[in-house]
Amino acid sequence: MADWASEIRALLEGLDLDPARQLEIGEELGQHLDDRFEELRREGLSADDARRAALAEARDGRLIAELRQLRRPASTPVPGLDEPGGWLSGLGKDLRFGARLLRLNPAFATAALLSLALGIGANTAIFRLLDAVRMRSLPVADPGRLAGIRIVDNPYGRTGDFSGNFPQLTFALWQEIRAQQQPFESFAVWGTEWLNLSPGGEAREAETLWVNGGFFAALGVRPALGRLLQESDDRPGCGFSGAVLSDGFWHRDFAGDPGVVGRKVVLEGHPFEVIGVAPPSFFGVEVGRRFDVALPLCAEPLLHPERKKVPNREAWWLAAIGRLRPGWSVQRASAQLAAASPSIFEATLPADYDAVDAKHYLGFRLGALPASCGLSELQQRYETPLWLLLGTSGLVLLIACANLANLIVARASGRQREMAVRLALGASPARLLRQLICENVLLAALGGICALALSQVLSRALISFLSTRSEQWNVNLALDWRVVAFTAGAAMITCLLFGAAPAVGAARTSPGEAIKASPRGATAGRQGMSLRRVLVVTQVALALVLLVGALLFARTLRNLATTEAGFRRDQILTVELDLSPLALPRERRLGFKAEVLARLRRVPSVAFAASALIVPVSGRGWNENVGIPGTNVQRRVANFNRVSPDYFRTMGTPLLAGRDFGPEDTLSSPRVAVVTETFVRKFFGSGNPVGKTLAVVQEGGRPDQIYQIVGLAKDTKYGDLREDFTPIVFAAETQDENPGLQQRLVLRSSGDLSGLAAAVKSSLEDVNPAIAFRFNVFETMIQEGLLKERLMATLSGFFGLLAALLAMIGLYGVISYTVARRRNEIGVRMALGAGRREVLAMILKEAAVLLVVGLAFGIVLSLAGGQAARTLLYGLRPGDPLVLAGAVAVLSAVTLAASFLPARRAASLDPMNALRDE
Amino acid sequence: MELRALDRELKKGSAGLLILSLVEQRGRHGYEIGKLIEQRSRGALSFNVASLYPLLYRLEARGLVEGRWVEKPGQRRRRYYRITAAGRRVLRQQRSVWRTFVKAMNRVTAAELG
């Protein structure tokens, strides 16, 4: 028997088969040849002839050709047989091929993945915040049937005392609403307040919810331990009982003690009995907040005997959510509430309102609003900025897409020969398109995964950026289907945007031409190039929009930070004292406060000290209707403050005329006031007000209070830094006829503020260890007040820089590419006498044209887009010419610098070399 | 018609059908398949090593036949091919196509012959 092994090995050698498979085929073919050899021998051939004949059949070129094709089954279908996998067969192979291409080209892969991860990641991070504050339903039963109840139509504003996070209703109003409404089967009503947990010294606070008895039942919340509040717990005269703890507070303050029910939690010195613990998922009804303790509304008057809010018809402190009866829609409920409004407001009219306030009050109208997502201050304050930031980061993603598209167009040009060869070998254009799309999908999927991971970090960073010492945002940032869908959607759209056009272009290649052309000539015709130009123009336009936005917000922040506020911000410590544990009778309070002040003035590092009812820009306020006796100025609103002597010196507010308050201003002397410049302008027109009088209109028909003006102070900000100067009247603390148990102090330090706090603390403890107090650094408080502006400035600045960088890279790429493509032309020009200067100018001109077109579009877009940001700006308009000019200058400088490099490369070409390459 | 030409033309379209038919009832090895085709067609159709094995491998890669090494006492092991369930489906379908085709051809050519 013959041995065929060496012949067969030689045959199969070039096929590059899997070694095991090659052995098997070799064995099988060997056997066949054996059989054939024997057959031929039987037919009478000699051994040599038989061997030759058998081998000739095996060496017939068809065997190798067919076996080779076997390795690519997709391109050689068996005639008449359908491919079993159909259209999708080979998809895994496409993906593997794509992955291998990415591995082989790490620079491209890194650039692409990084821009995708950053672009999509920034979008996802901001979307997660929006999702958390805006779109998640409350963790309660059937949130779709909840509706908020509030005054929807009040053109004149409300009069009274406002407190808590959502001062929407008074207690009397809610009682009347409950009596007269039809749409709701149950209510959750609450007011918020910070209550002091510490028996004295520096205060430690619990965020408390005052809730109605049906609160938990209406929301469908079940207790984790003990029981929750019920209707029977909330009845007048209920005493100090019925505290429900949040899960977090239970763990923090009671170490998760399973026997907590029946123990006491001490709030403002009063022990409340704990009856139960709420489940961990229940954070309250305000997204972004947590609560520590829930107490029944009936206990509120006991805790504040001097300023009870329950019986006070002017105290706006409650918010209400109702659960709709089956069959009632929010619209229908709203209509019913509106219809019932006149009689509800009639029944609850505060007795002390004067005619004007009463007329406004009776004109209010109630309505219902969807509340399945709860209410949130975070929502109200940050919704516009977050949507705006989402838009901004979306633009960055677009620019990143344009860059990627550019990269891919460039790569596609490089791969045109590959495509041409594959087309020539029989691949269909659709098949090639699928291959390219597969590669892009792979990129987008990897980018999306990186982005999701990145957004985890970014959104947490954003939340910690928004949280301050006094406001800890408690937002659930866990992944939910919306976030995943958003990321997947963004990745998908991105992939389509950056992948589709180049892919179509590449698949449309004509194989013959592409193979014929030289590698350099093959770099795409006009189509590829004009697409890249459009992309760069888009990038420049979008980058300009983002830069304009960044500059607008940066200048807003700067304007606010440096705005003339009328006081010096640095070196001031504010101290809030709570004197209620001392139970001082009313007549001793003024004396005690003066004593505290005198004591603190003796602390060595205190330069000046004063007390003030209202610390500027702290968000608190007090206003009155003021008239000027003997003129026709009868009733205009002015802001008020009550301050001790030395207040103006402490705050650094100059007195322009007259005098400061002094020891001569007492309860028995005539009332005196210091007014500001704006007050003079609004009430007197002009002139020196010192010596004139003003009248504070009193409610309930009592005679006006007359104040003698003794001083004129420079204008100062009152409620917040963004507002224009308002008219302010300062009254003397020493003339306070009804002093409360709170005292706010402002201390100007001559040295280090932290040392000052320690010294003040020990001298307050010397005065009386039962005093509760809290420190704030004035400057920090102002900074925290500018959080929204800082957020916008920082993030839009970041996005603006990113955009400029991306546009720069884009332009650099296109110009480099042009230079490479026009190498021969440049060589010819130089050989014919063009100087380096001319070449440089020619290339730069090309860049400049792209830049100018992009800028023109960008300016139009910025002017349009700026309107969306109008409410967030301070001290400048959206179309501020300086900002526009600045952004144009920055972008032009950066991008022209980027195109200068390739231009110089072109200008330093050696014409001989360039031409020899042809 | 010259037989070599018929062989070439028809083999292209129907080789799969031939092989599937032969392995429908029992497993056969490659040489046996080649011989059977030659015998049953009385020499009109013939396959050699270069045309037969690539076709077998292709049918195997598509899951229509399944090759398995079988060892018998005193003999070298051989690779036997059997039809798979998918192969049976394709065979059924191809047979009916083929019959329709042959019937149509017969009708046309018979009419011509008169």
Interface residues (C-beta under 8 A of the other chain):
Chain A: E24 I25 E27 E28 L29 Q31 H32 L33 D35 R36 A54 E57 A58 D60 G61 R62 L63 E66 L67 Q69 L70 P73 T76 V78 P79 G80 L81 P84
Chain B: K12 G13 G16 L17 H29 G30 Y31 G34 N48 V49 A50 S51 L52 Y53 P54 L55 Y57 R58 L59 A61 R62 G63 L64 R76 R78 R79 A86 V90 Q94 V97
